[in-house]
């Protein structure tokens, strides 16, 4: 069961959260007031705050299954200036595509402004010995997929190719 809540923290600060099976899977805090222009937190300081939020929000039973991903460019300025940090789900030593967690820290206030956790329950994964190497899979499938290399050339609508070659407008 998924539950969503939204509430006002103060006159200009709001929060929403989602829970699935008792886990907090998403949380956002935003403000309608302008903040200071100068960034007061470095990426390293923000990472420390994100790790603290991670320990508080991520269920303890998932802690060992998530691995921190050090993405070099993690600062954004959509709305507020934030640093984003990511953790990916690992199963049997391999990453699980599209699953993991993310935390955003406001670079001006140090507040945790966004948290998300994507985790699909009830999935099973093949043992690492049964997983084939990518090159072997490509070699086995490529002859059966009917793929061919094609080049396509696109022109602006006002340009036409003359039968003998050359272009005209």
C-alpha positions in Angstrom: 0.0 0.0 0.0 1.3 3.5 -0.9 0.4 6.5 1.3 1.1 10.1 0.4 1.1 13.1 2.8 1.6 16.8 2.2 1.7 19.4 4.9 2.9 22.9 5.7 5.9 23.2 8.0 5.6 27.0 8.3 4.0 29.8 6.4 6.5 29.4 3.5 7.9 25.9 3.8 6.1 22.8 2.7 6.7 19.0 2.8 5.4 15.9 1.1 6.2 12.3 1.6 5.3 8.9 0.3 5.5 5.6 2.1 5.3 2.0 0.8 5.1 -1.0 3.1 6.1 1.3 6.0 9.3 2.6 4.3 9.6 6.3 3.4 10.1 6.2 -0.4 10.0 9.9 -1.1 10.2 13.2 0.7 10.5 16.7 -0.6 10.8 20.0 1.3 10.5 23.2 -0.6 10.1 26.9 0.2 8.4 29.8 -1.4 10.7 32.4 0.1 13.9 33.6 -1.5 17.1 32.4 0.0 20.6 33.8 0.2 22.4 33.9 -3.0 25.8 32.7 -1.8 26.5 28.9 -1.5 27.5 28.2 2.1 28.1 24.5 1.9 30.8 22.7 0.0 30.1 19.4 -1.8 32.0 17.5 0.9 29.9 19.2 3.7 26.7 18.4 1.8 27.8 14.8 1.3 28.1 14.5 5.1 24.6 15.8 5.5 23.3 13.5 2.8 24.9 10.5 4.5 23.3 11.5 7.8 19.9 11.7 6.0 20.6 8.3 4.4 21.1 6.7 7.8 17.9 8.1 9.1 15.6 7.5 6.0 16.8 4.3 4.3 15.5 1.2 6.1 18.2 -0.6 8.0 17.6 -3.9 6.1 18.5 -2.2 2.8 21.7 -0.5 4.0 24.1 -3.2 2.8 22.3 -3.5 -0.6 22.9 0.1 -1.6 26.2 1.4 -2.8 27.2 5.1 -3.0 27.8 6.3 -6.6 30.2 9.1 -6.8 28.9 11.2 -9.7 31.3 14.0 -10.5 28.8 16.7 -11.5 26.1 16.6 -8.8 25.2 20.3 -8.4 22.0 21.6 -9.8 20.2 25.0 -9.8 16.6 24.1 -10.8 14.7 26.2 -8.3 17.3 26.1 -5.5 21.0 25.3 -5.7 21.4 21.7 -4.6 23.9 18.9 -4.5 22.5 15.5 -5.5 23.9 12.2 -4.2 23.0 8.7 -5.5 23.1 5.2 -4.1 22.4 2.2 -6.4 20.9 -1.1 -5.5 23.3 -4.0 -5.7 22.3 -7.7 -5.9 24.9 -10.4 -5.8 27.6 -7.8 -6.6 25.9 -6.3 -9.6 23.9 -3.0 -9.9 20.1 -3.3 -10.4 19.1 -0.8 -13.2 16.7 1.9 -12.1 16.7 1.0 -8.4 18.4 2.9 -5.5 18.1 6.1 -3.7 18.9 9.8 -4.1 19.2 12.7 -1.7 19.4 16.4 -2.5 21.0 18.9 -0.1 20.4 22.7 -0.4 23.8 24.2 -1.0 22.7 27.4 0.8 20.9 26.2 3.9 22.2 22.6 4.3 18.6 21.3 4.4 17.7 17.9 3.0 15.3 19.0 0.2 14.6 15.8 -1.6 14.8 12.1 -0.9 13.7 9.2 -3.1 14.0 5.4 -2.9 13.1 3.1 -5.7 13.0 -0.5 -4.7 10.8 -3.2 -6.3 9.8 -5.9 -3.8 9.6 -9.6 -4.5 12.1 -9.7 -7.3 14.6 -12.6 -7.7 18.0 -12.4 -9.3 20.0 -15.1 -11.1 23.1 -16.3 -9.3 26.3 -14.5 -10.6 27.6 -17.8 -12.1 24.5 -18.0 -14.3 24.9 -14.5 -15.7 26.5 -14.4 -19.1 29.2 -11.9 -20.1 27.9 -9.0 -22.2 30.1 -9.8 -25.2 28.8 -13.4 -25.3 25.2 -12.2 -25.1 25.7 -9.7 -27.9 27.4 -12.3 -30.1 24.6 -14.8 -29.5 21.7 -12.3 -30.1 23.0 -10.1 -32.9 22.5 -12.6 -35.8 18.8 -13.1 -34.7 17.8 -9.5 -34.2 17.9 -8.4 -37.8 19.8 -5.2 -37.1 21.6 -3.5 -39.9 23.6 -0.3 -39.9 21.7 2.5 -41.7 22.6 6.0 -42.5 19.9 8.6 -42.7 20.3 12.1 -44.0 17.8 14.8 -42.9 17.3 18.1 -44.7 15.6 21.3 -43.8 12.2 21.4 -45.5 13.2 24.3 -47.7 16.1 22.5 -49.2 15.7 20.0 -52.1 18.2 17.8 -53.8 18.2 18.1 -57.6 18.3 14.8 -59.5 21.7 15.6 -60.9 23.0 16.5 -57.5 23.3 19.9 -55.8 20.8 21.7 -53.7 18.3 24.6 -54.2 16.0 26.5 -52.0 
